[in-house]
Amino acid sequence: MALQVKTRRIGEIALTGSGIGITLSIDQFKRLRGRRQVPCYLVIVLVPRDPADYISVGVPELTLKHSAYWVSLEDRPLPIQQGQKSVTVTVPRENLLTVDVLHEFFHRACEEVPAP
């Protein structure tokens, strides 16, 4: 499994009715789309402006607060407009990244890797 993680400050992103809009370069988009041997996901972590509001470090733990959302671009078509340098992707708000979702990602990745 591969994750491309992007962090964005709350208030500096485009929230749409269906999700969170994030702009990717065409090269970034190409690296995330299409079927691969290992599933690949785009993850958006939304954080407050002040890191003290979402991260704390201590012994023996690192605690991160706030939310992360994911999307697979596996089936997305490549934008074909001449000269287009970027594309905006909507990450659905219902795609909250949870421990259960990560387990599903690992399970899917294990199923798709061929046995030696």
N, C-alpha and C positions, 0 to 999 in steps of 0.2 A: 504494500500500500504506500502511496506517496501523497503527501499533503503539501500544498502551496499555501502558506499562512500569511495573510495580510492583516495588519493592525491598523485600525482607523479610529480617530477620536470621535466620540459622540458629538454631533453638531457639525461635523465636517464631512458628512457623507450624505448621499442622496437617498432619503427614505421614500419609497414609492408605496402605493396602496398594497402591492403584493410582496414587497421585500426591500432589500438593501441594494442600491445600485453602486457598482464599483467599476471603474474604468481600467481596462487592461490594455497594454500594447498588443498589437497583432502577434508579435513573437511570444509574449506571455500566453495569450489565448491559444496559439498553436500548440504550445507545450502541454496544455491542459486538456485539449479536446481529442476526440477519437478513441477507439478501442486500443488498449495496451495490454501487455501481459500482466502488469500490475495496475490495479485501479488507482486513479488519481483524482483528488478532490481539491477544490478551492475552499479555503476556510477563512472567514472574516471574523476577526476578534474586535469587538467594539469596546473601547476603553474611555474613561473620563480624561480630561485634560491633565490632571495632576496624578502622576504615578502612585503617590501615597494613597489615593482613593481606590486603587485596584490591586495593589501588590503588597504583600508583606513577607518578609524573610525572617526565619528563625530556625532554631535547632529543634527538631529535625525536619522542618517542613518549609515549603514554599507555597504560599497561598495566593491564587489569582482569583479576582472577583470580576463579575460582569459576564457577558455572554459571547459565545462564538456560534457562528452559523456556517453551514456548509452547502455546497452544490457540486454536482458532477457535471462536467461539460462534455462528457463522453459522446453524446448524441447531437451536440450542437453543430450546425453547419458553419463552415468557414465564411466569414464576411467576404464578399467578392467585389465590393465597390472599389474602383480604381483609385489608388492613392490613399486609401483609408489607412490611418496609422494606429487607430485604437478602436476598441469596442467596449460598450457598457454591458455588463452582465448583471442580472438581477439575482440575488441570493434570497430565496424564500425565507420569510421570517419563521415559518413553521419548521424549518430545517435546523432546529436547535442542536448543537453538538453536545451530546451527552455521553456518559460512559457506555450506555447500551448501544448508541450509534457507533461508537468506536469499536465495540465488540463485533457489530455487524460488518463494519469495514474489514476487520481482520479476518472474519469468517469468509467473506467474499473473496478476499485476496488469496487465502489458502485454497479455496475451491478452484480458482482460476490458474494457479501455477501448476504446470504439468509435473507429474512425478518423474524422477530420473529413471 
